[in-house]
């Protein structure tokens, strides 16, 4: 009972964009995995895919995960949820083909190589890629979990989202630190007059 109340508190916190994994209103500490699972679910609610990408309206919205360690219980608590009228389904994906069948993929491997390979293989496909740390955005990922003090923060790479054909809602972007690729920063620097 207490565990489900804690998870419900996380849902409310995530919806308002201030996810902490410390204490919530005096409840027990919230596991990081629960916070991330709720974020993944909410990404499905605050992103738009190209028309026809997700199949018929009754088709499930698949969220693929590269490494499900520690996430089983969190995903189980989200079973039966919907996003845009579609049932949300979590899947353990072991191949690039499996990842391409998903609307969202969480590339949470602790090893850089499989993450970079997956991002390269998914480049240009209408898949919302999510990972850990700011380096993930430099490699071409769309959204990243970062950590500051005792809170999970979000960072976004709008250019990568645009390349994938995915629209991120203003409400989601408001709670994200925005990553700008180095070439974009150089192109906007005063010293070169903004020329590419």
C-alpha positions as CSV (number, residue, x, y, z in Angstrom):
1,X,0.0,0.0,0.0
2,X,2.8,2.4,1.0
3,X,4.7,1.5,-2.1
4,X,1.8,2.2,-4.4
5,X,1.2,5.6,-2.7
6,X,4.8,6.4,-3.2
7,X,4.6,5.5,-6.9
8,X,1.4,7.6,-7.3
9,X,3.3,10.6,-5.7
10,X,6.0,10.2,-8.3
11,X,3.4,10.2,-11.1
12,X,2.1,13.6,-9.8
13,X,5.5,15.0,-9.4
14,X,6.6,13.9,-12.9
15,X,3.5,15.5,-14.5
16,X,4.6,18.8,-13.0
17,X,8.2,18.4,-14.2
18,X,10.0,18.3,-10.8
19,X,10.9,14.7,-10.3
20,X,13.0,14.1,-7.3
21,X,14.1,10.7,-6.1
22,X,14.4,11.8,-2.5
23,X,11.4,11.9,-0.1
24,X,8.0,12.9,-1.4
25,X,5.8,14.5,1.3
26,X,7.3,12.4,4.0
27,X,6.9,9.1,2.1
28,X,9.7,6.6,1.7
29,X,12.5,7.4,-0.7
30,X,11.4,6.8,-4.3
31,X,13.6,4.4,-6.3
32,X,15.3,6.0,-9.3
33,X,13.9,3.2,-11.6
34,X,10.3,4.2,-10.6
35,X,11.0,7.8,-11.5
36,X,12.5,6.9,-14.9
37,X,9.7,4.5,-15.8
38,X,7.1,7.2,-15.1
39,X,9.1,9.6,-17.2
40,X,9.2,7.1,-20.1
41,X,5.4,6.8,-19.9
42,X,4.9,10.5,-19.8
43,X,7.2,11.0,-22.9
44,X,4.6,9.0,-24.8
45,X,2.0,11.5,-23.7
46,X,4.0,14.6,-24.6
47,X,5.5,13.7,-28.0
48,X,4.1,13.4,-31.5
49,X,5.1,11.0,-34.2
50,X,4.7,11.4,-38.0
51,X,1.2,10.4,-39.1
52,X,0.9,6.6,-39.7
53,X,4.1,5.8,-37.8
54,X,2.3,4.2,-34.8
55,X,-0.1,2.2,-36.9
56,X,-3.9,2.1,-36.4
57,X,-5.4,4.0,-33.4
58,X,-5.9,0.7,-31.5
59,X,-2.2,-0.4,-31.9
60,X,-0.1,-0.3,-28.8
61,X,2.6,2.2,-28.2
62,X,5.8,0.3,-27.6
63,X,8.5,1.5,-25.2
64,X,11.6,-0.6,-25.7
65,X,14.4,-0.9,-23.1
66,X,17.9,-2.1,-23.9
67,X,18.6,-3.2,-20.3
68,X,15.6,-4.0,-18.1
69,X,17.7,-4.5,-14.9
70,X,15.8,-3.0,-12.0
71,X,12.9,-1.8,-14.1
72,X,10.6,-4.9,-14.0
73,X,8.6,-3.8,-11.0
74,X,8.3,-0.2,-12.2
75,X,7.0,-1.3,-15.6
76,X,4.5,-3.7,-14.0
77,X,3.0,-0.8,-12.1
78,X,2.4,1.0,-15.3
79,X,0.6,-1.9,-17.0
80,X,-2.8,-0.9,-18.3
81,X,-1.9,2.7,-18.9
82,X,-2.7,4.4,-22.2
83,X,-1.2,7.3,-24.1
84,X,-3.4,9.0,-26.7
85,X,-5.9,6.2,-26.4
86,X,-3.2,3.6,-27.2
87,X,-2.2,0.9,-24.6
88,X,1.4,1.4,-23.5
89,X,3.6,-1.7,-23.8
90,X,7.1,-2.1,-22.4
91,X,9.5,-4.5,-24.1
92,X,13.0,-5.8,-23.6
93,X,14.7,-5.2,-26.9
94,X,17.9,-7.2,-27.7
95,X,18.3,-6.3,-31.4
96,X,18.2,-3.1,-33.5
97,X,15.2,-4.5,-35.4
98,X,13.3,-4.8,-32.2
99,X,14.2,-1.3,-31.2
100,X,13.0,0.0,-34.6
101,X,9.5,-1.5,-33.8
102,X,9.2,0.9,-30.8
103,X,8.0,4.5,-30.5
104,X,10.4,5.1,-27.6
105,X,13.6,3.4,-26.7
106,X,15.5,3.7,-23.5
107,X,19.2,3.0,-24.3
108,X,20.3,2.5,-20.7
109,X,23.2,0.2,-21.1
110,X,26.2,1.1,-18.9
111,X,28.5,0.5,-21.9
112,X,28.9,3.3,-24.4
113,X,29.5,1.1,-27.5
114,X,26.0,-0.6,-27.7
115,X,24.3,2.8,-27.1
116,X,26.3,4.5,-29.8
117,X,25.6,1.6,-32.2
118,X,21.9,1.7,-31.5
119,X,21.8,5.5,-32.0
120,X,23.6,5.1,-35.3
121,X,21.2,2.4,-36.5
122,X,18.1,4.4,-35.4
123,X,19.3,7.7,-36.9
124,X,16.6,9.1,-39.2
125,X,13.9,6.6,-37.9
126,X,10.8,8.0,-36.1
127,X,12.0,6.7,-32.7
128,X,12.2,8.8,-29.6
129,X,15.6,7.9,-28.1
130,X,16.2,8.3,-24.4
131,X,19.4,7.7,-22.5
132,X,21.5,8.8,-19.5
133,X,23.9,11.7,-19.2
134,X,24.7,14.7,-21.3
135,X,27.0,12.7,-23.6
136,X,23.9,10.8,-24.9
137,X,22.7,14.1,-26.5
138,X,26.1,14.7,-28.1
139,X,25.9,11.3,-29.7
140,X,22.5,12.1,-31.3
141,X,20.0,11.1,-28.6
142,X,16.7,13.0,-28.2
143,X,16.2,13.0,-24.4
144,X,18.6,12.3,-21.5
145,X,18.2,11.8,-17.8
146,X,20.8,13.8,-15.9
147,X,21.4,14.1,-12.2
148,X,21.9,17.3,-10.2
149,X,22.1,17.1,-6.4
150,X,19.4,14.6,-5.4
151,X,17.1,15.2,-8.4
152,X,16.7,13.6,-11.8
153,X,16.7,16.3,-14.5
154,X,15.9,16.1,-18.1
155,X,17.9,17.4,-21.1
156,X,16.7,17.5,-24.7
157,X,18.2,17.7,-28.2
158,X,15.5,19.3,-30.4
159,X,17.7,18.9,-33.5
160,X,17.8,15.1,-33.0
161,X,14.0,15.1,-32.4
162,X,13.5,17.0,-35.6
163,X,15.7,14.6,-37.5
164,X,13.6,11.7,-36.3
165,X,10.4,13.5,-37.3
166,X,9.2,13.7,-33.7
167,X,7.6,16.7,-32.1
168,X,8.2,17.5,-28.4
169,X,5.5,19.4,-26.6
170,X,6.3,22.8,-25.2
171,X,5.3,21.5,-21.8
172,X,8.0,18.9,-22.0
173,X,10.6,21.2,-23.3
174,X,9.9,23.7,-20.5
175,X,11.3,21.2,-17.9
176,X,14.3,20.3,-20.0
177,X,17.8,21.8,-20.3
178,X,18.2,22.3,-24.1
179,X,21.2,21.0,-25.8
180,X,22.5,22.8,-28.8
181,X,25.0,21.0,-31.1
182,X,28.4,22.8,-31.4
183,X,27.8,23.8,-35.0
184,X,24.6,25.6,-34.0
185,X,26.4,27.4,-31.2
186,X,29.2,28.5,-33.6
187,X,26.6,29.6,-36.2
188,X,25.0,31.9,-33.6
189,X,28.1,33.4,-32.2
190,X,28.4,37.2,-32.5
191,X,32.0,36.9,-33.8
192,X,30.9,35.4,-37.1
193,X,27.7,37.4,-37.6
194,X,25.6,34.2,-37.3
195,X,26.9,32.8,-40.6
196,X,27.1,29.0,-40.9
